[in-house]
Amino acid sequence: MAYVFQYIRSVIFVILMYVWMLVLGIIGAIPAALSREWAYKFMRFYCLSVFWLARVLCGLTYEIRGKVPTGSVIVASKHQSFLDVMVNFYTVERGNFVMKKELKWAPILGFYAMRIGVAPVKRGARSKSMKEMVSGVEKEADTPSQLIIYPQGTRVPPGKYLPYKVGAAVLCQRFDRPCIPVATNVGVFWNKRGLYRKPGVAVFEYFEPLPKGLSVEDMTKEMERVIETNSNRLMAEAGFDVTPQDAS
């Protein structure tokens, strides 16, 4: 019975989350169109609203561990749900993203994403996607920001495995930025699929920058090691039986 009530609360939460996105997105459209600062303010307020709804309706909160990155850095994060997008964006001072190009056309979300200067990348041939990503980031290179990228390229549910792509390491070398790995267990509470939101405390842990001077391949391997090892540790801490499987 407790599960049923939690599921009902979760459904209400999801409905309110998207309705509020629509309402707030419309209210903020004109200010955001006129000013990037206002786009940031409305996006941060939306994140804060969702955190409050998750706590009140689902009993779900989050905890930040480690030193939150500042300045011009690449934030390479584990990606398990929409919540890690919001938490990473809200936690850093000036968050920005590398995102799938098709999201550019998503109502509300796409408009605000383009207003803050995200780098949209079309899935496809690796060399073409890489050039597109570098070009998109280059347009905002003079603006200090914490560029958030998901090295696996998509949300990966707990217990599943996808190899890491080299994009984050390429950006670190091309723009001479430190790479900050981020581990999380958020997928245990807010999974990629389904409406159920499990009560608890999702943890996001920021680590020290990866060593400089590594090749793209070696940096990618070290990034994967740090993020996967610590995400598995955090998921086990949350009571999840970590037995990685191929997600493909």
Order of alpha helices (4+ residues) and beta strands (2+ residues): alpha-alpha-alpha-beta-beta-alpha-beta-alpha-beta-alpha-beta-beta-alpha-beta-beta-alpha-beta
